[in-house]
Amino acid sequence: MNPFSATEKRIDVTRGKHPAFPRGPAVLVRLIKRLHKHVQDDANALLKPFGINHPEYNILMMLYGSTDNAVTPSELAEAAGEKFANITRLTDRLCDKGLLARSGNADDRRKVTLSLTTKGDALISRMLPGISRLLKRQTAPLDEREQQQLELLLKKLLTGFAD
């Protein structure tokens, strides 16, 4: 059975009541929302034993993915796609856990740099094997060509939000 059929039926009922309701876009947005929930739930289950949640993991990975494991809060907000207020809240928690460190800039005291601590780097090293398996499992229904095609399509969809 299609796990999305109940949602599709409701979208079709909505279209019956309001024929101008765009079925295709509604289905796509609801699918993305459903996928996001599954990704978040799976990640949170995997990350719980490590004492972090999915948004915190994303912050750590944005730092880990930087050449020197350090970024400014504004660079982090842009890379993570988070609001600045969320970045502050998340980085405060990660600093409290000893996974991130804040340091000032010698040239500009208003500028702060966030960096991964040794403890944060070690945590990522312990998490990555499980995360890698999870990512492969989540995308297993798609072959490599389909994954590349979906990546291009999602990036194209994302550009629409920049306008």
Long-range contacts (C-beta under 8 A, 24 or more apart in sequence): 4-30, 4-31, 4-34, 7-34, 28-157, 38-138, 39-138, 42-134, 42-138, 43-131, 43-134, 46-127, 46-130, 46-131, 46-134, 47-127, 50-123, 50-126, 50-127, 51-97, 52-94, 52-97, 52-99, 52-123, 55-82, 55-86, 55-90, 56-90, 56-93, 56-94, 57-127, 57-131, 58-82, 59-87, 59-90, 59-91, 59-94, 59-100, 60-94, 60-99, 60-100, 60-116, 60-120, 60-123, 60-124, 61-124, 63-100, 63-114, 63-115, 63-116, 63-120, 64-116, 64-121, 64-124, 68-115, 69-115, 69-116, 69-121, 70-113, 70-114, 70-115, 70-116, 71-113, 71-114, 72-111, 72-112, 72-113, 72-114, 73-112, 73-114, 76-114, 94-120, 99-123
